[in-house]
Amino acid sequence: MKICVFGAGAIGGHIAARLAKGGADVSVVARGAQRDALAARGLTVRAPDGDWHCAPRVGQPEELGPQDAVLVTTKQTGLGGVARAIAPLLGPETSVTFVMNGIPWWYFDATPTPRRLPLVDPGDVVRDAIGVPRTIGGVVWSACTVVEPGVVQVASATSRLILGEVDGRISPRAQAIADALKAGGMGAKVTPDIRTELWNKLIGNLANGPLCLLSRLNIRETFQDPAVKDAALRVMEEAIAIAKALGVPMQIDAADRIARSIDTPHKPSILQDLEAGRPMEIDSLFLQPLELGRDAGVAAPMLELTVALARQAARATGTYP
């Protein structure tokens, strides 16, 4: 199976390495020092289940050609560039899985209330370039960091990727990707309800992301202060209320979820982006959920406050316009 990982940073690098380990024909599109290191020395992953090295093909889409599947693992801020470049990777049956945090551009497609989300896909550039029929949703659980160009450190012992069709089908094409990942030692499954999985991840992003941006510390250090921990709990409760108002059946105890995450010595990816000076996906992660909550009539004062402060912090560093 020919699979291209478009955006081989921390998450994308880990996924590419798992696919290669499982026997897939893997190529990657990367940029900057990461691209140069992958081309020169290949990719090294250090994970709880072992360390290994692989050498995926590195190139631009026009060099790599049509694929059986493309996994887009860029930030939401990079989707415009993906839309402009991806065409050479797309054959008649190529699927495109979007593996990213936050509310995706396709969220309301194949629902009783279809609508566009210009905040996460301005001008419909992704929709027009790729389209809903090719699209598969993806939710990844894996604490990863690029510790140096070409080297990905994985903290999670239970990394997994959950895939789901926009219309809820359990499709052979999504199952083929899951099987390829499992062959490489990564947990993977296909779900008929990808939106619930998106919110299951998103409520954690909303609870810890803005607060860690403000503290500049990892989750464990940030939540040491009882007042901060309480704020995170209130944010999570508000996020769950927004999800439920959108018809997502969240069966989550916020206090238990916070208690289980409090000892995580990992910096959220959005804090890693801030520290590296990369553009931050505040729109899809923070602002779009808030907008959906307002539209649904859900009051979320603590989330409003933490997101406003996080946006100010990002603007002060020039990582958010």
Secondary structure, 3 states (H helix, E strand, C coil): CEEEEECCCHHHHHHHHHHHHCCCEEEEECCHHHHHHHHHHCEEEEECCEEEEECCEECCHHHHCCEEEEEECCCHHHHHHHHHHCHHHEEEEEEEEEECCCCCCCCCCCCCCCCCCCCCCHHHHHHHHCCCCCEEEEEEECCEEEEECCEEEECCCCCEEEEEECCCCCCHHHHHHHHHHHHCCCEEEECCCHHHHHHHHHHHHHHHHHHHHHHCCCHHHHCCCHHHHHHHHHHHHHHHHHHHHCCCCCCCCHHHHHHHHCCCCCCCHHHHHHHHCCCCCHHHHHHHHHHHHHHCCCCCHHHHHHHHHHHHHHHHCCCCC
